[in-house]
């Protein structure tokens, strides 16, 4: 029996995680996926609010009720179009338990909320969402707090020309077909030399046999001062709905999200990020 595409959506019941659940549900419908709603009980935080409930009795009842309500809402939304979603919760360290659960389920995708890309870039190891991005073995889509699901019409795949691009674009085109979306494959460079144009043409020639989709643009962009700000500018001009990058080549990922600390990255707060990690 073929393993179903599996999506895990960690939830803490914040607005941010509920937006992530909306994304996860819509993606599950398109992928015909198994969807898992997952909550990690943080006893330490709860005790600060209710110091007399040391056993967490009321906390457990409250969380079960909240998860059950969300499960019911999602179940009604999917309306029998995919198998009934699963939900579970466990106590432990949040990032560790998310990663453990994802491995146990052999998940294909984690859809997680965050307060915004600025946080992700400034503190790549600090926030919980960014730790999941860094440590997960499977793909992660990060949903900012004020982003609500809509069918994406333009996907921006930023790359520095890697062999893995051939596999990545196949995943991206599968996603794009769900929404009849356009794809910009943006070959990013910090230089502006003739050799870059030559390499760009080589990349196009090598990628085209793997791209069986007619809404693809191949772009060469030189961002000499700041890769992140350059991508921000392209996202605005191209009206991109989703930024996609590989983390296999960590140096490129870090050049985008950790080296440039400009506060002008506010645009990324409004766009989801898909980090491809698994083929």
N, C-alpha and C positions, 0 to 999 in steps of 0.2 A: 504494500500500500504506500502510495506517495505521501511524503510528509507535507502537510499543509504549510503554506507561508504563515509565519507566526509573528504577531506584533504584540509587544508588551508596552503598556502605558502606565508608568509609575504615577501615583496620585497622592497628593497631600491635601486635597479639597480646596486649594487656593484657586483664585481666578485663573492663574497661569496654568495650573495642571488641568483645569477643566477645559481650557482652550486646546491643550495638547490632546485631551480625550476626544474632542470634536474632530481634530485632525486624524487621530488614530482610527476612529470609527469610520470616517469617510475613506481612508486608505484601505481599511479592512474590507469594506464593501467592494472596492475596485480590485483588490488582489484576491478576493474570495478567501480571506485569511481567517485564521484562528486568532481571536483577540482576547488578551488577558489584562484585566484591570488589577493593579497590584499596589498595595500600601504597606509601608514599613512603619511599624509602631516605634515611636521614639519616646521611650519611657521617661528619659531624663527631662525632656521638654515638658511633658505632661505633668510631672511632679512639681515643676515650678508653678504651674497654674492650680493644681489640686494636690497639695502636699499631704492631705490626710487619706488619699486614695492610693496607698503604697502598692497595693496589689494590682492596681489598674483595672478593677472590676468594671467601674462605670465607663472607663475609657474604652475597653473592649466592646461593651454593648453599644456605645455611641458609634464607634468606627464600623462595626458590623452593620448597623442601621444605615450609615452614610453610604457604605459600599453597596449595600443591597439596593438602596434608592437609585444610585448611579447605574447599577447593573440593569435595573428595571427600565430606566430611561433609554439606555443604549439598546436593550432588547426590543423595545417598542420602535425605536428608530430603524433598526435593521429589518424588522418586519418579516423575518423568516428568509431573508435573502442570503444569509450566511449562517453557519452554526451558532448556537447560543454562546455569547461570550462567557468566559470564566472570570472569577474574581477570587483573590486570596490576599491574606495579610500575614505578616510575621514580625516578630520583634528582632531588633538588631541595629547595627550600624547601617545607615540608609544606603550609601553608595555600594557597600559590600553586598548587601542583601539584594539590591537591584541587579548587580552583575551576576550574583550566584543564581538568582531566579532565571535570569536570561539564559545562562548556560544550561541550567537544568532543563529548560524548555526547548533548548536548541533554537532560540529565537532568531529570526532574520532581521528584525528591526525593533529598536527602542524609540518610542516617541515620548519626549520629555519636555516639560516646560522650564523656562528660566526667566529671570527678570529682564534679560536683555543681552545683546551681543557685547556691549561695552564691558559688562562683568566678565563674560567669557574671555575676552581678549586681554583684559587687564590682570586677570587672576585665573589662568588656565588650570591651575591645580587647586584653587581655593574653593570655588563654589561647587555645590553637589552636581549640578548639570554638567559643568565642565570636567569634573572628575570622571563622570560617566563617559563623556566624549573621549577623554584621554585613555581610559582603561578598558573600555568595552571591546569585545572581539567582533561584534556585529555592527551593522550600520546604526547610526543614531540620527534622528531628526530632532532638532531643538526648536521649540516654538516659543517665541517671545510673549510676554504677558498680554499685550494689547493687540495681538494678532488673532483674528477670527478666520475660520476656514472659508475659503472660496476656491473654486476651481482654478488652479494655476494656469496661466496662459503663456508665460515666458519663464523658462528655466535657464539659469546661468551656471554653466560648468566651468570653473576656473582651474587651469592646469598649467604646468610648466613642462609639458611634453614628457610623458612617461609611458613605458611599455604597458602598464596597467590601464592606461586610457582605453585600450581596445575592449577590455572587459567592462570598464566603468560605463562607457557610452551605451553598451547593450542594456545595462540596468536602467540607465536614464531614459532611453527610448521606450522601454517597456512602460515606465512611469508616464512618460509624455503622451503615449497613445491613449491612456485612460481619459485624458482631458483634452486631447487634440491640441497639445501645447507646442509652442515653438521652443527650440533649444539654441542657445548661443554657446558654442564651445570656444571659450576665450583662452587663447594661448598667451599667458602672462609673462612678461619679461621686464627686467629693470634696466635693460639697455635699449639702444635704438641703432642697431647695426645691420649691415647687409646680411650677415650670417644668420640673424634672427629670422629674416624673411625667408631665407633658404630653408632653415629648420622648420619654419611654419608650413611651408609647402610640402616638405617631407612628411610632417605630421598629418596633413590633410590627405595625402596620397595613401598613407598607411592606415588611417582611420576609416576612410570611405568604404572599404569592403566590409567593415563590421557595422556600418550604420545603414540599416534598412528602414529608413524613415526620411520623408522628404521635407520636413520642416526643421532643417538644421543649418545654422550659420557658423562659418569658421572665421574667427576674428583673431587678429594679432594686436595686442595692446601693450604699449610700453608705459610703465608707471615708474619713473626713475626715482621719485622721492619717497613714495609710500605705497606699497602694494594694496593695503587695505583701503586707503582713501581712493586709490584708482578704481578699485572694484566698487566702492560705494558710488562713485561718479557714474560708472557704467550701469549699475543697477538702476540708478535714477533715470538716466537717459533711455535705457532700453526697457524701462518699466518692468523689471524682473520681479517675479513673485517668489522665487526660491533660489538661494545660492547653494551650489553643490561643490564639494571639493573632496579630494582623496586625503586620507591621513597615512597611507602606506609610506609615502615619502615625507617623513615628519618635518624635514627642514622647510619645505614649501608651506606646509600647514602652519608652522610656527612663524614663518616670515609674515604670513597674513595676520595671525591672531595674537601674537605675543610681542613681536618686536616693535610694532607701531602702536603707540599709546595715545594717539591724538583723541581729543574729546569730540572731534568732528564726526565720529562714527555713529552718530545718533540714528542715521538711516538704517543701520543694521538692527536696531532695536525693533524695527517694524517688518523684518523679513525673516522667515525661517531659514535654518541652515541644515543641510543634509550632508553628513560626513560619511563617505563610503569607506568601509573597512573590510568588507567580506565579499568574496566572489564565489 
